[in-house]
Amino acid sequence: MVPNFFVCVSEEEERGKEKRKRKRREEEEGGGGGGIGEGRKKRKKKRRRRRRREREGKKKESYRVLRGRVNGLGYSPDARLLPYLELAGFGSGALIRTFDLRYDLISALVERWRPETHTFHLPCGECTVTLEDVALQLGVPIDGSPVTGVSAIAEPAALCYSLLGASPGNDESNLSGLKFTWLKANFQHLPDNATEEELMCAARAYIMHIIGGVLMPDANNNRVHIMYLPLLTDLHNVRSYSWGSAVLAMLYRELCRTTKPHTADIGGCLILLQSWLFIGCHSWHRWSIYPGIGRSYTVPIYRLLIEQHAGERFIWMQYRRPEIVAVIPSSAYVHSQFWCTNAPIINFNVVEWYHGDRVLRQFGCIQYIPDPPKEVGKVHGINKRGKHGMHWGVVHQRYIAVWDNRMGRIPRMDMSFAL
């Protein structure tokens, strides 16, 4: 048995060794000029920085706030352009000016998105942004041919001169997109004696600005892709395309992309997404009573608000309220018969499935058990990189055929009087 005396001596020696080691380490870290105190200060600063980074990392992981890809129009169209915009089906889109997007709210809503069904899973059940929302809120055509074609233009400068009367220089364009600053600088102010051809060119430029800045913002946040320009060649024929389904396809694609945890930004028609939630939850008046909403509110607060107001109080038939019916023109209901169809929606390389049969309550119908969700396989997520000579109308021919049969894909609809 070892005497306690030797145990105590050995402990004292160990403590002395540790003290001498700590003193040498502090002297080395102090650098000689500042001494032991400077070394301690440096270590404390490092620990504080490390802890702050850890806190910020945890906060960022838990409360991700997305950045929006939005570029408002910034100017009103010349009054002489309005007949041409109306002819093309973008008269209502030209009325969109500025909007206050609440990215904390959008980020909280994205957490409820399910890519396999293209619906939000809220406490009240499944619901989503539909063709009805696009038609009644944006006023763009939803019936017609898919918005598709070749995404890489062989002679973009010649195309711009032909349809816009001008072409951006090499310092203003990468030959695949038109900058919003260039469109505004060249077409905001028109001469008093502008010819009909000049007015049509200016109308095309304004439609391109609407498409890229409000309806279908993509990764090129400061420009609109030139692939849409050939579809505007004949303004009388522009309305024959289903621009509404193209808007919805882009929004679905962006919502699916943002479900990945490391995604930092979101595109698509965010003004449509936010207004859809406001109307559905009847929350514009209810939430506006909270001070600082959209500024001091955070993702957790918006999560709570969605839980509270998207429960039993969710308004399924959003556009049946008298104050909303009064401002919607009857022309918006022309193609309402296929708002609940079950078909793919297309926007060049983008193909997303529209499951109208899963949200029949939004159309005032009884919701039966829907069929398993449709999937587009490898096409889902496909991009334009490295596919310059590809004609998307040929690549997605099978999905275009299904879209063309959209009237035959309407589910069973029994009106419900309980909503």
Buried (B, 14 or more C-beta within 10 A) or exposed (E): EEEEEEEEEEEEEEEEEEEEEEEEEBEEBBEEEEEBEBBBEBEEEEEEEEEEEEEEEEEEEEBBEBEBBBBBBBBEBBEBBBEBBBBBBBBBBBBBEEEEEBBBBBBBBBBBBBBEBBBBEBBBBBBBBBBBBBBBBBBBBBBBBBBBBBBBBEEBBEBBEBBBBBBBEEEEBEBBBBBBBBBBEBBBEBEEEBEEEBBBBBBBBBBBBBBBBBBBBBEBBBBBBBBBBEBBEEBEBBBBBBBBBBBBBBBBBBBBBBEEEEBEBBBBBBBBBBBBBBBBBBBEEBBEEEEEBBEEBEBEBBBEBBEBBBEEBBBBBBBEEEEEEEEBEEEBBEBBEBBBBBBBBBBBBBBBBBBBBBBBBBBBBBBEEBEEBBEBEEBBEBEBEEBEEBBBBEBBEEBBEBBEEBEEBBBEBEEBEEB
